[in-house]
């Protein structure tokens, strides 16, 4: 189901999202603010996100001595984006 911005209502005390948009997320969806946005996800998705965050943190610690610099990471990201764009 695609959410149209006209379906959202801004109230004095918050943002009203129609319940039909949340029913696939289970009985108690998780809501959290991020920089520039809002994440609404199921408990399972929130748990998976937290596990991934912890895994990435452990990998960063293990790879810290050999970690790539920002320029190298940017170059790799650009390369992958270029490859994906050529497959479209």
PDB file with SEQRES, HELIX, SHEET and CRYST1 records, atoms N, CA, C and O in Angstrom:
SEQRES   1 A   88  UNK UNK UNK UNK UNK UNK UNK UNK UNK UNK UNK UNK UNK          
SEQRES   2 A   88  UNK UNK UNK UNK UNK UNK UNK UNK UNK UNK UNK UNK UNK          
SEQRES   3 A   88  UNK UNK UNK UNK UNK UNK UNK UNK UNK UNK UNK UNK UNK          
SEQRES   4 A   88  UNK UNK UNK UNK UNK UNK UNK UNK UNK UNK UNK UNK UNK          
SEQRES   5 A   88  UNK UNK UNK UNK UNK UNK UNK UNK UNK UNK UNK UNK UNK          
SEQRES   6 A   88  UNK UNK UNK UNK UNK UNK UNK UNK UNK UNK UNK UNK UNK          
SEQRES   7 A   88  UNK UNK UNK UNK UNK UNK UNK UNK UNK UNK                      
HELIX    1 AA1 UNK A    5  UNK A    7  5                                   3    
HELIX    2 AA2 UNK A   19  UNK A   21  5                                   3    
HELIX    3 AA3 UNK A   23  UNK A   25  5                                   3    
HELIX    4 AA4 UNK A   43  UNK A   63  1                                  21    
HELIX    5 AA5 UNK A   64  UNK A   66  5                                   3    
HELIX    6 AA6 UNK A   70  UNK A   86  1                                  17    
SHEET    1 AA1 2 UNK A   9  UNK A  11  0                                        
SHEET    2 AA1 2 UNK A  14  UNK A  16 -1                                        
SHEET    1 AA2 2 UNK A  30  UNK A  34  0                                        
SHEET    2 AA2 2 UNK A  37  UNK A  41 -1                                        
CRYST1    1.000    1.000    1.000  90.00  90.00  90.00 P 1           1          
ATOM      1  N   UNK A   1       0.850  -1.175   0.000  1.00  0.00           N  
ATOM      2  CA  UNK A   1       0.000   0.000   0.000  1.00  0.00           C  
ATOM      3  C   UNK A   1       0.892   1.234   0.000  1.00  0.00           C  
ATOM      4  O   UNK A   1       1.811   1.340   0.811  1.00  0.00           O  
ATOM      5  N   UNK A   2       0.632   2.123  -0.869  1.00  0.00           N  
ATOM      6  CA  UNK A   2       1.420   3.350  -0.997  1.00  0.00           C  
ATOM      7  C   UNK A   2       0.735   4.470  -0.224  1.00  0.00           C  
ATOM      8  O   UNK A   2      -0.467   4.695  -0.362  1.00  0.00           O  
ATOM      9  N   UNK A   3       1.508   5.154   0.577  1.00  0.00           N  
ATOM     10  CA  UNK A   3       0.976   6.227   1.409  1.00  0.00           C  
ATOM     11  C   UNK A   3       1.033   7.546   0.652  1.00  0.00           C  
ATOM     12  O   UNK A   3       2.097   7.974   0.203  1.00  0.00           O  
ATOM     13  N   UNK A   4      -0.110   8.176   0.518  1.00  0.00           N  
ATOM     14  CA  UNK A   4      -0.168   9.504  -0.100  1.00  0.00           C  
ATOM     15  C   UNK A   4      -0.030  10.545   1.001  1.00  0.00           C  
ATOM     16  O   UNK A   4      -0.602  10.401   2.082  1.00  0.00           O  
ATOM     17  N   UNK A   5       0.717  11.573   0.723  1.00  0.00           N  
ATOM     18  CA  UNK A   5       0.922  12.604   1.742  1.00  0.00           C  
ATOM     19  C   UNK A   5      -0.401  13.246   2.166  1.00  0.00           C  
ATOM     20  O   UNK A   5      -0.504  13.768   3.276  1.00  0.00           O  
ATOM     21  N   UNK A   6      -1.398  13.213   1.307  1.00  0.00           N  
ATOM     22  CA  UNK A   6      -2.694  13.794   1.667  1.00  0.00           C  
ATOM     23  C   UNK A   6      -3.418  12.949   2.710  1.00  0.00           C  
ATOM     24  O   UNK A   6      -4.341  13.435   3.364  1.00  0.00           O  
ATOM     25  N   UNK A   7      -3.000  11.657   2.877  1.00  0.00           N  
ATOM     26  CA  UNK A   7      -3.617  10.791   3.881  1.00  0.00           C  
ATOM     27  C   UNK A   7      -3.129  11.106   5.289  1.00  0.00           C  
ATOM     28  O   UNK A   7      -3.787  10.747   6.266  1.00  0.00           O  
ATOM     29  N   UNK A   8      -1.999  11.762   5.403  1.00  0.00           N  
ATOM     30  CA  UNK A   8      -1.461  12.127   6.705  1.00  0.00           C  
ATOM     31  C   UNK A   8      -2.108  13.419   7.174  1.00  0.00           C  
ATOM     32  O   UNK A   8      -2.348  14.335   6.388  1.00  0.00           O  
ATOM     33  N   UNK A   9      -2.381  13.475   8.453  1.00  0.00           N  
ATOM     34  CA  UNK A   9      -2.973  14.683   9.036  1.00  0.00           C  
ATOM     35  C   UNK A   9      -2.063  15.174  10.144  1.00  0.00           C  
ATOM     36  O   UNK A   9      -1.620  14.400  10.993  1.00  0.00           O  
ATOM     37  N   UNK A  10      -1.794  16.450  10.126  1.00  0.00           N  
ATOM     38  CA  UNK A  10      -0.985  17.039  11.179  1.00  0.00           C  
ATOM     39  C   UNK A  10      -1.924  17.625  12.220  1.00  0.00           C  
ATOM     40  O   UNK A  10      -2.754  18.483  11.920  1.00  0.00           O  
ATOM     41  N   UNK A  11      -1.777  17.152  13.432  1.00  0.00           N  
ATOM     42  CA  UNK A  11      -2.607  17.626  14.539  1.00  0.00           C  
ATOM     43  C   UNK A  11      -1.763  18.526  15.442  1.00  0.00           C  
ATOM     44  O   UNK A  11      -0.549  18.633  15.273  1.00  0.00           O  
ATOM     45  N   UNK A  12      -2.413  19.156  16.382  1.00  0.00           N  
ATOM     46  CA  UNK A  12      -1.702  20.036  17.314  1.00  0.00           C  
ATOM     47  C   UNK A  12      -0.632  19.278  18.097  1.00  0.00           C  
ATOM     48  O   UNK A  12       0.443  19.808  18.375  1.00  0.00           O  
ATOM     49  N   UNK A  13      -0.945  18.029  18.448  1.00  0.00           N  
ATOM     50  CA  UNK A  13      -0.027  17.263  19.293  1.00  0.00           C  
ATOM     51  C   UNK A  13       0.739  16.173  18.530  1.00  0.00           C  
ATOM     52  O   UNK A  13       1.369  15.320  19.156  1.00  0.00           O  
ATOM     53  N   UNK A  14       0.697  16.185  17.200  1.00  0.00           N  
ATOM     54  CA  UNK A  14       1.479  15.188  16.479  1.00  0.00           C  
ATOM     55  C   UNK A  14       0.996  14.934  15.067  1.00  0.00           C  
ATOM     56  O   UNK A  14       0.300  15.755  14.471  1.00  0.00           O  
ATOM     57  N   UNK A  15       1.374  13.798  14.552  1.00  0.00           N  
ATOM     58  CA  UNK A  15       1.058  13.392  13.193  1.00  0.00           C  
ATOM     59  C   UNK A  15       0.085  12.220  13.245  1.00  0.00           C  
ATOM     60  O   UNK A  15       0.342  11.240  13.945  1.00  0.00           O  
ATOM     61  N   UNK A  16      -1.016  12.302  12.527  1.00  0.00           N  
ATOM     62  CA  UNK A  16      -2.007  11.234  12.499  1.00  0.00           C  
ATOM     63  C   UNK A  16      -1.823  10.419  11.220  1.00  0.00           C  
ATOM     64  O   UNK A  16      -1.911  10.946  10.111  1.00  0.00           O  
ATOM     65  N   UNK A  17      -1.566   9.121  11.402  1.00  0.00           N  
ATOM     66  CA  UNK A  17      -1.400   8.198  10.279  1.00  0.00           C  
ATOM     67  C   UNK A  17      -2.598   7.266  10.290  1.00  0.00           C  
ATOM     68  O   UNK A  17      -2.906   6.681  11.328  1.00  0.00           O  
ATOM     69  N   UNK A  18      -3.287   7.112   9.158  1.00  0.00           N  
ATOM     70  CA  UNK A  18      -4.447   6.225   9.124  1.00  0.00           C  
ATOM     71  C   UNK A  18      -4.074   4.794   9.536  1.00  0.00           C  
ATOM     72  O   UNK A  18      -3.034   4.291   9.112  1.00  0.00           O  
ATOM     73  N   UNK A  19      -4.895   4.136  10.347  1.00  0.00           N  
ATOM     74  CA  UNK A  19      -4.559   2.807  10.863  1.00  0.00           C  
ATOM     75  C   UNK A  19      -4.357   1.752   9.782  1.00  0.00           C  
ATOM     76  O   UNK A  19      -3.602   0.804   9.995  1.00  0.00           O  
ATOM     77  N   UNK A  20      -5.005   1.888   8.634  1.00  0.00           N  
ATOM     78  CA  UNK A  20      -4.833   0.880   7.591  1.00  0.00           C  
ATOM     79  C   UNK A  20      -3.392   0.827   7.083  1.00  0.00           C  
ATOM     80  O   UNK A  20      -2.972  -0.191   6.532  1.00  0.00           O  
ATOM     81  N   UNK A  21      -2.639   1.895   7.257  1.00  0.00           N  
ATOM     82  CA  UNK A  21      -1.238   1.912   6.838  1.00  0.00           C  
ATOM     83  C   UNK A  21      -0.339   1.208   7.847  1.00  0.00           C  
ATOM     84  O   UNK A  21       0.795   0.854   7.524  1.00  0.00           O  
ATOM     85  N   UNK A  22      -0.832   1.004   9.061  1.00  0.00           N  
ATOM     86  CA  UNK A  22      -0.037   0.395  10.116  1.00  0.00           C  
ATOM     87  C   UNK A  22      -0.401  -1.057  10.386  1.00  0.00           C  
ATOM     88  O   UNK A  22       0.321  -1.736  11.115  1.00  0.00           O  
ATOM     89  N   UNK A  23      -1.491  -1.552   9.826  1.00  0.00           N  
ATOM     90  CA  UNK A  23      -1.970  -2.881  10.192  1.00  0.00           C  
ATOM     91  C   UNK A  23      -1.001  -3.999   9.802  1.00  0.00           C  
ATOM     92  O   UNK A  23      -1.000  -5.042  10.456  1.00  0.00           O  
ATOM     93  N   UNK A  24      -0.189  -3.828   8.780  1.00  0.00           N  
ATOM     94  CA  UNK A  24       0.774  -4.859   8.398  1.00  0.00           C  
ATOM     95  C   UNK A  24       1.999  -4.883   9.310  1.00  0.00           C  
ATOM     96  O   UNK A  24       2.835  -5.779   9.192  1.00  0.00           O  
ATOM     97  N   UNK A  25       2.114  -3.930  10.202  1.00  0.00           N  
ATOM     98  CA  UNK A  25       3.280  -3.844  11.080  1.00  0.00           C  
ATOM     99  C   UNK A  25       3.093  -4.578  12.398  1.00  0.00           C  
ATOM    100  O   UNK A  25       3.993  -4.565  13.237  1.00  0.00           O  
ATOM    101  N   UNK A  26       1.956  -5.213  12.599  1.00  0.00           N  
ATOM    102  CA  UNK A  26       1.710  -5.953  13.830  1.00  0.00           C  
ATOM    103  C   UNK A  26       0.979  -5.123  14.858  1.00  0.00           C  
ATOM    104  O   UNK A  26       0.594  -3.983  14.596  1.00  0.00           O  
ATOM    105  N   UNK A  27       0.787  -5.708  16.050  1.00  0.00           N  
ATOM    106  CA  UNK A  27      -0.029  -5.048  17.062  1.00  0.00           C  
ATOM    107  C   UNK A  27       0.609  -3.815  17.709  1.00  0.00           C  
ATOM    108  O   UNK A  27      -0.105  -2.932  18.184  1.00  0.00           O  
ATOM    109  N   UNK A  28       1.936  -3.745  17.731  1.00  0.00           N  
ATOM    110  CA  UNK A  28       2.597  -2.608  18.396  1.00  0.00           C  
ATOM    111  C   UNK A  28       3.783  -2.130  17.565  1.00  0.00           C  
ATOM    112  O   UNK A  28       4.926  -2.478  17.859  1.00  0.00           O  
ATOM    113  N   UNK A  29       3.518  -1.338  16.534  1.00  0.00           N  
ATOM    114  CA  UNK A  29       4.642  -0.845  15.720  1.00  0.00           C  
ATOM    115  C   UNK A  29       5.562   0.072  16.514  1.00  0.00           C  
ATOM    116  O   UNK A  29       5.132   0.752  17.446  1.00  0.00           O  
ATOM    117  N   UNK A  30       6.827   0.078  16.134  1.00  0.00           N  
ATOM    118  CA  UNK A  30       7.824   0.957  16.763  1.00  0.00           C  
ATOM    119  C   UNK A  30       7.917   2.244  15.948  1.00  0.00           C  
ATOM    120  O   UNK A  30       7.930   2.218  14.718  1.00  0.00           O  
ATOM    121  N   UNK A  31       7.981   3.344  16.644  1.00  0.00           N  
ATOM    122  CA  UNK A  31       8.108   4.644  15.986  1.00  0.00           C  
ATOM    123  C   UNK A  31       9.300   5.355  16.612  1.00  0.00           C  
ATOM    124  O   UNK A  31       9.410   5.453  17.834  1.00  0.00           O  
ATOM    125  N   UNK A  32      10.195   5.853  15.749  1.00  0.00           N  
ATOM    126  CA  UNK A  32      11.316   6.615  16.271  1.00  0.00           C  
ATOM    127  C   UNK A  32      11.715   7.700  15.285  1.00  0.00           C  
ATOM    128  O   UNK A  32      11.566   7.557  14.071  1.00  0.00           O  
ATOM    129  N   UNK A  33      12.221   8.777  15.840  1.00  0.00           N  
ATOM    130  CA  UNK A  33      12.663   9.900  15.019  1.00  0.00           C  
ATOM    131  C   UNK A  33      14.102   9.678  14.600  1.00  0.00           C  
ATOM    132  O   UNK A  33      14.920   9.153  15.355  1.00  0.00           O  
ATOM    133  N   UNK A  34      14.388  10.087  13.383  1.00  0.00           N  
ATOM    134  CA  UNK A  34      15.751  10.118  12.895  1.00  0.00           C  
ATOM    135  C   UNK A  34      15.977  11.499  12.304  1.00  0.00           C  
ATOM    136  O   UNK A  34      15.036  12.274  12.134  1.00  0.00           O  
ATOM    137  N   UNK A  35      17.206  11.794  11.999  1.00  0.00           N  
ATOM    138  CA  UNK A  35      17.515  13.096  11.417  1.00  0.00           C  
ATOM    139  C   UNK A  35      16.728  13.261  10.120  1.00  0.00           C  
ATOM    140  O   UNK A  35      16.929  12.504   9.170  1.00  0.00           O  
ATOM    141  N   UNK A  36      15.855  14.221  10.079  1.00  0.00           N  
ATOM    142  CA  UNK A  36      15.104  14.520   8.873  1.00  0.00           C  
ATOM    143  C   UNK A  36      13.956  13.579   8.585  1.00  0.00           C  
ATOM    144  O   UNK A  36      13.438  13.590   7.468  1.00  0.00           O  
ATOM    145  N   UNK A  37      13.527  12.757   9.547  1.00  0.00           N  
ATOM    146  CA  UNK A  37      12.443  11.848   9.233  1.00  0.00           C  
ATOM    147  C   UNK A  37      11.907  11.097  10.441  1.00  0.00           C  
ATOM    148  O   UNK A  37      12.226  11.394  11.592  1.00  0.00           O  
ATOM    149  N   UNK A  38      11.089  10.127  10.128  1.00  0.00           N  
ATOM    150  CA  UNK A  38      10.420   9.311  11.124  1.00  0.00           C  
ATOM    151  C   UNK A  38      10.400   7.885  10.604  1.00  0.00           C  
ATOM    152  O   UNK A  38      10.055   7.657   9.444  1.00  0.00           O  
ATOM    153  N   UNK A  39      10.765   6.919  11.442  1.00  0.00           N  
ATOM    154  CA  UNK A  39      10.712   5.510  11.049  1.00  0.00           C  
ATOM    155  C   UNK A  39       9.572   4.853  11.807  1.00  0.00           C  
ATOM    156  O   UNK A  39       9.501   4.929  13.034  1.00  0.00           O  
ATOM    157  N   UNK A  40       8.683   4.208  11.065  1.00  0.00           N  
ATOM    158  CA  UNK A  40       7.599   3.425  11.643  1.00  0.00           C  
ATOM    159  C   UNK A  40       7.808   2.012  11.126  1.00  0.00           C  
ATOM    160  O   UNK A  40       7.750   1.774   9.919  1.00  0.00           O  
ATOM    161  N   UNK A  41       8.055   1.063  12.045  1.00  0.00           N  
ATOM    162  CA  UNK A  41       8.362  -0.304  11.628  1.00  0.00           C  
ATOM    163  C   UNK A  41       7.822  -1.299  12.640  1.00  0.00           C  
ATOM    164  O   UNK A  41       7.452  -0.929  13.754  1.00  0.00           O  
ATOM    165  N   UNK A  42       7.779  -2.561  12.246  1.00  0.00           N  
ATOM    166  CA  UNK A  42       7.309  -3.611  13.149  1.00  0.00           C  
ATOM    167  C   UNK A  42       8.361  -3.873  14.216  1.00  0.00           C  
ATOM    168  O   UNK A  42       9.513  -3.467  14.068  1.00  0.00           O  
ATOM    169  N   UNK A  43       7.973  -4.543  15.277  1.00  0.00           N  
ATOM    170  CA  UNK A  43       8.922  -4.902  16.344  1.00  0.00           C  
ATOM    171  C   UNK A  43      10.042  -5.776  15.777  1.00  0.00           C  
ATOM    172  O   UNK A  43      11.206  -5.611  16.143  1.00  0.00           O  
ATOM    173  N   UNK A  44       9.691  -6.709  14.879  1.00  0.00           N  
ATOM    174  CA  UNK A  44      10.704  -7.582  14.271  1.00  0.00           C  
ATOM    175  C   UNK A  44      11.709  -6.777  13.456  1.00  0.00           C  
ATOM    176  O   UNK A  44      12.911  -7.035  13.517  1.00  0.00           O  
ATOM    177  N   UNK A  45      11.222  -5.808  12.700  1.00  0.00           N  
ATOM    178  CA  UNK A  45      12.114  -4.968  11.907  1.00  0.00           C  
ATOM    179  C   UNK A  45      13.016  -4.136  12.821  1.00  0.00           C  
ATOM    180  O   UNK A  45      14.202  -3.967  12.536  1.00  0.00           O  
ATOM    181  N   UNK A  46      12.459  -3.621  13.910  1.00  0.00           N  
ATOM    182  CA  UNK A  46      13.244  -2.821  14.854  1.00  0.00           C  
ATOM    183  C   UNK A  46      14.335  -3.683  15.497  1.00  0.00           C  
ATOM    184  O   UNK A  46      15.469  -3.231  15.662  1.00  0.00           O  
ATOM    185  N   UNK A  47      13.991  -4.923  15.858  1.00  0.00           N  
ATOM    186  CA  UNK A  47      14.969  -5.835  16.446  1.00  0.00           C  
ATOM    187  C   UNK A  47      16.068  -6.158  15.437  1.00  0.00           C  
ATOM    188  O   UNK A  47      17.250  -6.158  15.784  1.00  0.00           O  
ATOM    189  N   UNK A  48      15.686  -6.432  14.197  1.00  0.00           N  
ATOM    190  CA  UNK A  48      16.670  -6.725  13.147  1.00  0.00           C  
ATOM    191  C   UNK A  48      17.575  -5.526  12.913  1.00  0.00           C  
ATOM    192  O   UNK A  48      18.779  -5.695  12.720  1.00  0.00           O  
ATOM    193  N   UNK A  49      17.024  -4.326  12.926  1.00  0.00           N  
ATOM    194  CA  UNK A  49      17.818  -3.107  12.747  1.00  0.00           C  
ATOM    195  C   UNK A  49      18.833  -2.962  13.888  1.00  0.00           C  
ATOM    196  O   UNK A  49      19.988  -2.609  13.649  1.00  0.00           O  
ATOM    197  N   UNK A  50      18.407  -3.232  15.114  1.00  0.00           N  
ATOM    198  CA  UNK A  50      19.306  -3.134  16.267  1.00  0.00           C  
ATOM    199  C   UNK A  50      20.411  -4.190  16.181  1.00  0.00           C  
ATOM    200  O   UNK A  50      21.569  -3.895  16.475  1.00  0.00           O  
ATOM    201  N   UNK A  51      20.064  -5.414  15.782  1.00  0.00           N  
ATOM    202  CA  UNK A  51      21.070  -6.462  15.630  1.00  0.00           C  
ATOM    203  C   UNK A  51      22.081  -6.103  14.544  1.00  0.00           C  
ATOM    204  O   UNK A  51      23.279  -6.335  14.704  1.00  0.00           O  
ATOM    205  N   UNK A  52      21.598  -5.539  13.445  1.00  0.00           N  
ATOM    206  CA  UNK A  52      22.493  -5.115  12.375  1.00  0.00           C  
ATOM    207  C   UNK A  52      23.414  -3.994  12.857  1.00  0.00           C  
ATOM    208  O   UNK A  52      24.610  -3.995  12.563  1.00  0.00           O  
ATOM    209  N   UNK A  53      22.855  -3.045  13.591  1.00  0.00           N  
ATOM    210  CA  UNK A  53      23.662  -1.943  14.127  1.00  0.00           C  
ATOM    211  C   UNK A  53      24.780  -2.485  15.026  1.00  0.00           C  
ATOM    212  O   UNK A  53      25.920  -2.027  14.949  1.00  0.00           O  
ATOM    213  N   UNK A  54      24.445  -3.466  15.882  1.00  0.00           N  
ATOM    214  CA  UNK A  54      25.446  -4.064  16.765  1.00  0.00           C  
ATOM    215  C   UNK A  54      26.505  -4.828  15.977  1.00  0.00           C  
ATOM    216  O   UNK A  54      27.691  -4.751  16.299  1.00  0.00           O  
ATOM    217  N   UNK A  55      26.094  -5.553  14.962  1.00  0.00           N  
ATOM    218  CA  UNK A  55      27.029  -6.297  14.124  1.00  0.00           C  
ATOM    219  C   UNK A  55      27.996  -5.349  13.415  1.00  0.00           C  
ATOM    220  O   UNK A  55      29.202  -5.592  13.385  1.00  0.00           O  
ATOM    221  N   UNK A  56      27.465  -4.277  12.851  1.00  0.00           N  
ATOM    222  CA  UNK A  56      28.302  -3.297  12.160  1.00  0.00           C  
ATOM    223  C   UNK A  56      29.291  -2.664  13.136  1.00  0.00           C  
ATOM    224  O   UNK A  56      30.453  -2.452  12.788  1.00  0.00           O  
ATOM    225  N   UNK A  57      28.841  -2.364  14.350  1.00  0.00           N  
ATOM    226  CA  UNK A  57      29.742  -1.776  15.350  1.00  0.00           C  
ATOM    227  C   UNK A  57      30.880  -2.739  15.680  1.00  0.00           C  
ATOM    228  O   UNK A  57      32.033  -2.321  15.786  1.00  0.00           O  
ATOM    229  N   UNK A  58      30.562  -4.032  15.845  1.00  0.00           N  
ATOM    230  CA  UNK A  58      31.608  -5.023  16.137  1.00  0.00           C  
ATOM    231  C   UNK A  58      32.562  -5.172  14.959  1.00  0.00           C  
ATOM    232  O   UNK A  58      33.771  -5.303  15.152  1.00  0.00           O  
ATOM    233  N   UNK A  59      32.028  -5.151  13.734  1.00  0.00           N  
ATOM    234  CA  UNK A  59      32.883  -5.255  12.555  1.00  0.00           C  
ATOM    235  C   UNK A  59      33.800  -4.043  12.422  1.00  0.00           C  
ATOM    236  O   UNK A  59      34.960  -4.179  12.032  1.00  0.00           O  
ATOM    237  N   UNK A  60      33.286  -2.871  12.742  1.00  0.00           N  
ATOM    238  CA  UNK A  60      34.111  -1.661  12.668  1.00  0.00           C  
ATOM    239  C   UNK A  60      35.269  -1.718  13.660  1.00  0.00           C  
ATOM    240  O   UNK A  60      36.386  -1.306  13.347  1.00  0.00           O  
ATOM    241  N   UNK A  61      34.994  -2.229  14.852  1.00  0.00           N  
ATOM    242  CA  UNK A  61      36.062  -2.357  15.846  1.00  0.00           C  
ATOM    243  C   UNK A  61      37.121  -3.338  15.351  1.00  0.00           C  
ATOM    244  O   UNK A  61      38.320  -3.076  15.457  1.00  0.00           O  
ATOM    245  N   UNK A  62      36.668  -4.471  14.809  1.00  0.00           N  
ATOM    246  CA  UNK A  62      37.607  -5.487  14.320  1.00  0.00           C  
ATOM    247  C   UNK A  62      38.414  -4.988  13.129  1.00  0.00           C  
ATOM    248  O   UNK A  62      39.579  -5.356  12.977  1.00  0.00           O  
ATOM    249  N   UNK A  63      37.818  -4.164  12.293  1.00  0.00           N  
ATOM    250  CA  UNK A  63      38.483  -3.692  11.073  1.00  0.00           C  
ATOM    251  C   UNK A  63      39.168  -2.347  11.253  1.00  0.00           C  
ATOM    252  O   UNK A  63      39.768  -1.837  10.308  1.00  0.00           O  
ATOM    253  N   UNK A  64      39.096  -1.769  12.426  1.00  0.00           N  
ATOM    254  CA  UNK A  64      39.612  -0.416  12.637  1.00  0.00           C  
ATOM    255  C   UNK A  64      41.055  -0.219  12.162  1.00  0.00           C  
ATOM    256  O   UNK A  64      41.340   0.791  11.519  1.00  0.00           O  
ATOM    257  N   UNK A  65      41.968  -1.138  12.451  1.00  0.00           N  
ATOM    258  CA  UNK A  65      43.344  -0.901  11.987  1.00  0.00           C  
ATOM    259  C   UNK A  65      43.475  -0.867  10.461  1.00  0.00           C  
ATOM    260  O   UNK A  65      44.350  -0.185   9.926  1.00  0.00           O  
ATOM    261  N   UNK A  66      42.603  -1.605   9.760  1.00  0.00           N  
ATOM    262  CA  UNK A  66      42.678  -1.673   8.301  1.00  0.00           C  
ATOM    263  C   UNK A  66      41.535  -0.926   7.630  1.00  0.00           C  
ATOM    264  O   UNK A  66      41.280  -1.117   6.441  1.00  0.00           O  
ATOM    265  N   UNK A  67      40.856  -0.088   8.373  1.00  0.00           N  
ATOM    266  CA  UNK A  67      39.657   0.583   7.842  1.00  0.00           C  
ATOM    267  C   UNK A  67      39.999   1.479   6.655  1.00  0.00           C  
ATOM    268  O   UNK A  67      41.066   2.090   6.593  1.00  0.00           O  
ATOM    269  N   UNK A  68      39.050   1.536   5.712  1.00  0.00           N  
ATOM    270  CA  UNK A  68      39.207   2.404   4.552  1.00  0.00           C  
ATOM    271  C   UNK A  68      38.978   3.858   4.948  1.00  0.00           C  
ATOM    272  O   UNK A  68      38.250   4.149   5.897  1.00  0.00           O  
ATOM    273  N   UNK A  69      39.604   4.753   4.215  1.00  0.00           N  
ATOM    274  CA  UNK A  69      39.378   6.173   4.437  1.00  0.00           C  
ATOM    275  C   UNK A  69      38.080   6.610   3.775  1.00  0.00           C  
ATOM    276  O   UNK A  69      37.504   5.869   2.978  1.00  0.00           O  
ATOM    277  N   UNK A  70      37.623   7.810   4.104  1.00  0.00           N  
ATOM    278  CA  UNK A  70      36.371   8.333   3.545  1.00  0.00           C  
ATOM    279  C   UNK A  70      36.426   8.412   2.025  1.00  0.00           C  
ATOM    280  O   UNK A  70      35.438   8.101   1.359  1.00  0.00           O  
ATOM    281  N   UNK A  71      37.556   8.821   1.464  1.00  0.00           N  
ATOM    282  CA  UNK A  71      37.685   8.916   0.003  1.00  0.00           C  
ATOM    283  C   UNK A  71      37.566   7.554  -0.657  1.00  0.00           C  
ATOM    284  O   UNK A  71      36.954   7.422  -1.717  1.00  0.00           O  
ATOM    285  N   UNK A  72      38.159   6.527  -0.021  1.00  0.00           N  
ATOM    286  CA  UNK A  72      38.073   5.170  -0.576  1.00  0.00           C  
ATOM    287  C   UNK A  72      36.641   4.644  -0.524  1.00  0.00           C  
ATOM    288  O   UNK A  72      36.175   3.995  -1.460  1.00  0.00           O  
ATOM    289  N   UNK A  73      35.955   4.928   0.572  1.00  0.00           N  
ATOM    290  CA  UNK A  73      34.553   4.498   0.701  1.00  0.00           C  
ATOM    291  C   UNK A  73      33.695   5.203  -0.344  1.00  0.00           C  
ATOM    292  O   UNK A  73      32.859   4.571  -0.989  1.00  0.00           O  
ATOM    293  N   UNK A  74      33.897   6.512  -0.517  1.00  0.00           N  
ATOM    294  CA  UNK A  74      33.136   7.259  -1.530  1.00  0.00           C  
ATOM    295  C   UNK A  74      33.372   6.688  -2.925  1.00  0.00           C  
ATOM    296  O   UNK A  74      32.437   6.583  -3.719  1.00  0.00           O  
ATOM    297  N   UNK A  75      34.602   6.322  -3.224  1.00  0.00           N  
ATOM    298  CA  UNK A  75      34.921   5.753  -4.536  1.00  0.00           C  
ATOM    299  C   UNK A  75      34.217   4.415  -4.735  1.00  0.00           C  
ATOM    300  O   UNK A  75      33.699   4.141  -5.818  1.00  0.00           O  
ATOM    301  N   UNK A  76      34.193   3.579  -3.696  1.00  0.00           N  
ATOM    302  CA  UNK A  76      33.507   2.286  -3.793  1.00  0.00           C  
ATOM    303  C   UNK A  76      31.999   2.466  -3.972  1.00  0.00           C  
ATOM    304  O   UNK A  76      31.376   1.764  -4.769  1.00  0.00           O  
ATOM    305  N   UNK A  77      31.424   3.397  -3.237  1.00  0.00           N  
ATOM    306  CA  UNK A  77      29.986   3.674  -3.353  1.00  0.00           C  
ATOM    307  C   UNK A  77      29.663   4.140  -4.769  1.00  0.00           C  
ATOM    308  O   UNK A  77      28.694   3.679  -5.371  1.00  0.00           O  
ATOM    309  N   UNK A  78      30.471   5.048  -5.297  1.00  0.00           N  
ATOM    310  CA  UNK A  78      30.253   5.531  -6.666  1.00  0.00           C  
ATOM    311  C   UNK A  78      30.367   4.402  -7.669  1.00  0.00           C  
ATOM    312  O   UNK A  78      29.597   4.345  -8.628  1.00  0.00           O  
ATOM    313  N   UNK A  79      31.322   3.496  -7.462  1.00  0.00           N  
ATOM    314  CA  UNK A  79      31.504   2.363  -8.372  1.00  0.00           C  
ATOM    315  C   UNK A  79      30.275   1.446  -8.356  1.00  0.00           C  
ATOM    316  O   UNK A  79      29.793   1.034  -9.411  1.00  0.00           O  
ATOM    317  N   UNK A  80      29.775   1.132  -7.167  1.00  0.00           N  
ATOM    318  CA  UNK A  80      28.607   0.249  -7.038  1.00  0.00           C  
ATOM    319  C   UNK A  80      27.372   0.929  -7.651  1.00  0.00           C  
ATOM    320  O   UNK A  80      26.595   0.281  -8.351  1.00  0.00           O  
ATOM    321  N   UNK A  81      27.192   2.220  -7.393  1.00  0.00           N  
ATOM    322  CA  UNK A  81      26.053   2.937  -7.971  1.00  0.00           C  
ATOM    323  C   UNK A  81      26.122   2.923  -9.488  1.00  0.00           C  
ATOM    324  O   UNK A  81      25.105   2.756 -10.160  1.00  0.00           O  
ATOM    325  N   UNK A  82      27.322   3.099 -10.027  1.00  0.00           N  
ATOM    326  CA  UNK A  82      27.503   3.056 -11.478  1.00  0.00           C  
ATOM    327  C   UNK A  82      27.150   1.693 -12.056  1.00  0.00           C  
ATOM    328  O   UNK A  82      26.515   1.597 -13.106  1.00  0.00           O  
ATOM    329  N   UNK A  83      27.573   0.634 -11.354  1.00  0.00           N  
ATOM    330  CA  UNK A  83      27.241  -0.719 -11.819  1.00  0.00           C  
ATOM    331  C   UNK A  83      25.746  -0.968 -11.768  1.00  0.00           C  
ATOM    332  O   UNK A  83      25.181  -1.550 -12.694  1.00  0.00           O  
ATOM    333  N   UNK A  84      25.098  -0.532 -10.689  1.00  0.00           N  
ATOM    334  CA  UNK A  84      23.643  -0.715 -10.563  1.00  0.00           C  
ATOM    335  C   UNK A  84      22.905   0.077 -11.637  1.00  0.00           C  
ATOM    336  O   UNK A  84      21.930  -0.409 -12.210  1.00  0.00           O  
ATOM    337  N   UNK A  85      23.362   1.285 -11.908  1.00  0.00           N  
ATOM    338  CA  UNK A  85      22.706   2.115 -12.917  1.00  0.00           C  
ATOM    339  C   UNK A  85      22.819   1.489 -14.293  1.00  0.00           C  
ATOM    340  O   UNK A  85      21.909   1.625 -15.111  1.00  0.00           O  
ATOM    341  N   UNK A  86      23.912   0.811 -14.560  1.00  0.00           N  
ATOM    342  CA  UNK A  86      24.087   0.203 -15.889  1.00  0.00           C  
ATOM    343  C   UNK A  86      23.224  -1.047 -16.058  1.00  0.00           C  
ATOM    344  O   UNK A  86      23.024  -1.508 -17.182  1.00  0.00           O  
ATOM    345  N   UNK A  87      22.706  -1.605 -14.948  1.00  0.00           N  
ATOM    346  CA  UNK A  87      21.844  -2.791 -15.019  1.00  0.00           C  
ATOM    347  C   UNK A  87      20.368  -2.454 -15.147  1.00  0.00           C  
ATOM    348  O   UNK A  87      19.544  -3.356 -15.296  1.00  0.00           O  
ATOM    349  N   UNK A  88      20.022  -1.195 -15.093  1.00  0.00           N  
ATOM    350  CA  UNK A  88      18.600  -0.807 -15.149  1.00  0.00           C  
ATOM    351  C   UNK A  88      18.093  -0.777 -16.545  1.00  0.00           C  
ATOM    352  O   UNK A  88      16.922  -0.472 -16.770  1.00  0.00           O  
TER     353      UNK A  88                                                      
END                                                                             
